[in-house]
Amino acid sequence: MEAKMGRFFESVGNFFTGGDNIPWCDRDLIAGCETELANAATEEQRNASLMRLSWALVHSRQTDDVNRGISMLEASLDNSGSPLETREKLYLLAVGHYRNGDYSKSRQLVERCLEIQRDWRQAISLKKAIEDKIAKDGLIGIGIATTAVGLLVGGIAAAVARKK
């Protein structure tokens, strides 16, 4: 019984906090990736360092970092050397847009990932998180609209009752 109650409260908490399984990244890791990029000796090392830095940026809690990661990925998307690299960049772009709250753009990008590899678990997991977020936002919007209508009707009823 306690386990069921614990899962219930966890799911309610996740509903209101937007809990997902996408990791966060801190400033120390970003700084380490920036140093690694600055010290890259070859083009191959530079490309690998750019991907790690992009990953760190789009997983940051700071909007400026996320936007910087999105810009870096968008600039490098056309230079992808393989479908696998394109898939990775599309996924990271989807994570960045998810973090920024642009769920429709994120869903569009994750769908492109799944066109490249239909059974990729990370993309499937992100797609579910996006769909859950869209559904939750829809429920909250319906609740707000219902409350507003209720307040309006209550106000009209009170005004009519006062006039009598």
Secondary structure, DSSP 8 states (H G I E B T S, - for coil): -HHHHHHHHHHHHHHHHT--S---B-HHHHHHHHHHHHT--SHHHHHHHHHHHHHHHHTBSSHHHHHHHHHHHHHHGGG-SSHHHHHHHHHHHHHHHHHTT-HHHHHHHHHHHHHH-TT-HHHHHHHHHHHHHHHHHHHHHHHHHHHHHHHHHHHHHHHHHHH-
